[in-house]
Amino acid sequence: MTMKLLRPLLLLLTLCLAAASPAPLRLRAGKDFALFFAVRDYQHWQRLPGTVSDANRLAAELQQQYGFEAKVYENKTRTEILAIIGEYKRRSYEADAQLLVFFGGHGYYDGQCTGYFVPRDGLPNDPDGTSYLSFADLQQRIASIPCKHILLMMDACYAGTADLATACPDLFRGYVKPVRPNQPDSRDLFIRQTLAEQSRIYYAAAGNKPTTDRSEFAAQFLDALQNHYDSKGILTMDDLKDQLQYAQPRPVFGEFIGNRDAEAFLFVRNLTPAPPPATTDRDGDGVPNATDACPDTYGTAANNGCPDKLPTSAADLDGDGIPNATDACPDQFGTAKARGCPDADDDGVPDQSDKCRYLAGETRWEGCPATDGDGLPDHQDECPDQKGSAADKGCPAPDRDGDGVPDRADRCPDAAGRANFQGCPDTDADGIPDPDDKCPREKGSALKDGCPDVSRPSNMVLVSGGTFTMGCKDGRDTDCYGDEKPAHSVTVRDFYIGRYEVTNAEYCQFLNEKGNQKEGGETWVDLSCCKIEQSGSRFTVKSGYENHPVVCVSWYGAVAYCAWLSQKTGQAYRLPTEAEWEYAARGGNKTRNYLYAGSNTLDEVAWYSSNSGSQTHAVGTKKANELDLFDFSGNVWEWCADDWHDNYQGAPTNGSAWIDSPNRGGYRVFRGGGWDSTPRNCRAAIRLFNGPTNRLSLVGFRLALQY
């Protein structure tokens, strides 16, 4: 049995009602009008498939059941909408006539108290709103229509901004509902009393939020028209408001220009259907009454207009194609997905148990969707458009400082911080969150509770330990020498290293205290090839060279300077190991894998053969590397603590110095390139050697200090 078999039953019921009841009396002179603007196909915005169908369903209900003259205007431009409103302004209306104006489509909110309806030709990016229709402008234009009772309904994103209390809650207060007397017994008297005053009222979907194309606002309005009128067939503003509150987001209600009574609008339903028009085929089965053996029952020509006789086992009283035996709702037309029960949104959850009847959802959520994907269904979610948690009723967890760490897990809820610091900031970027840092505005160390080590000179830089690939590595370096291989992994501990190479002025202080001669008569520095001069027992630096790196100093002379400074300060100064030197040159744990120390462009970071003018230059005058260290490439080569080895086969992997024997009679390593080096010899991987007593005009040193 098909749905067609239901039609004669409905027709028979209609005829019986018509015969038993008189035709309805017209209760008032005024006519009701419904004007729908629905935009589905935009020129510049995303298509909204549901708007026109929603408008047509509502218009049909108002026209057929409530006697409205309803018109639906589809996909109109801004100019066309204003022209149509102008036509209604030029009409004349009876004193108790009513006008419903409904807008369905995209909305726009400028964030500054003004919301807009977007017509078909609205531009995609129009911050001034000149191609839109502001809700305030629509209210003013519609308020001037000479109909006494007007209800404006807006089903669009941000439509709630038509209410200034919603758009700008700090500046305006919303509508306050007046107190009205109870409904009198007389239907006629109630209608006349309710429509005595002029009304200008509106309902607007969405508040100041965007909505989805599948409109709950329109669905709830239709549900109110079909199911929530009273015993006298009247749907009041109170009843409508009660039903619309179930739409999510919750709509807003208010009045606009010219309102005197916000309840003075009614939907009066035709309680008694009009008799059907005369027809030669009353049951509509295609068999004329004159030859139809069952003229009031839908049938087939083969059976002379009578229905097919079906076996009892296949009976389908509601005509939905599901046999009674397996139909959970045998008296109601339904869907197979809902086991024969009505299912308006076709989600498989019958309407009688569907908490979101007009929005497709899931069985586990009583037919509701979880629009924002947070696992909480919309009817239980106070923020259905934003991901949240059950603990926060579906809303995002409070996060006052906006750092992405919820307040309940944030140690510093009023100061934006980082997740790995439990939401606290690290102002000095020393890796210690401010609440645990005794010196939050100065870089320090964990051993000093975040404060700097005040005993170390300011020109020493802390290098945080880590693991790196030492030596020449394919893909990172070019023009490798054999002694730079094999590339191997080395892990170094935290240590300090000099920001600059040791200068002439600094080394001169050592000479003035300790002299320039070790036991056996050998001198630390060759005064004939450097910029330090001796007059008697006094050593001075040639003017202008104070901040140039010291050169012509032997490896022993560099070690002697470290011992003197250690004794003087109480700190264990030394030469850096070769692994520490290369790790620092490459930028430590901040490395960007440059070819040179701090850049792939040598001129930025080094004094070398092409730009030095064949001499040293003051330290720190080129660009620093990632650790704020200077001159690791070029200027002067720098002694390291290690003995020389022809390659890295068997080298230590813990960052310590590679020393052959206590006697140490062999060569020592120096690194980095000097003022006469080619670019190839200024790479971070470059290494050379010489005897520990040799004093070269290209070689100096810098300090290291254990952390």
Buried (B, 14 or more C-beta within 10 A) or exposed (E): BEEBBBBBBEBBEBBEEBEEEEEBEEBBEBBBBBBBBBBBEBEBBEEBEBBBBBBBBBBEBBBEBBBBEBBBBBBBBBEBBBEBBEEBEEEEBEEBBBBBBBBBBBBBBBEEBBBBBBBBBBBEEBEEBEBBBBBBBBBEBBBBBEBBBBBBBBBBBBBBBBBBBBBBEEEEEEBEEEEBEEBEEEBEEBBBBBBEBBBBBBBBBBBBBBBBEBBBBBBBBBBBBEEBBEEBBBBBBEBBBEBBEBBBBBBBBBBBEBBEBBBBBBBBBEBBBEEEEEEEBBBEBEBEEEEBEBBBBBBBEEBEBBBEEEEEEEEBBBBBBBBBEEBEBBEBBBBEEBBBBBBBBEBBBBBEEBBBBBBBBBEEBBBBBBBBEBEBBBBBBEBBBBBBBEEBEBBBBEBEBEBEBBEEEBBBBEBBBBEEBBBBBBBBEBBBBBBBBEBBEBBBBEEBEBBBBEEBBEBBBBBBBBEBBBBBBEEBBEBBBEBBBEBBEBEBBBBBBBBBBBBBBBBBBBBBEBEBEBEEEEBBBBBEEBBBEBEEEEBBBEEEBBBBBBBBBBBBBBBBBBBBBBEEEEBEBBBBBBBBBBBBBBBBBEBEBBBBBBBEEBBEBBBBBEEBEEBBBBBBEBBBBBBEBBBBBBBBBBBBBBBBBEEBEEBBBEBBBBEEEEEEEBBBBBBBBBBBBEBEBBBBBBBBBBBBEBBBBBBBBBBBBEB
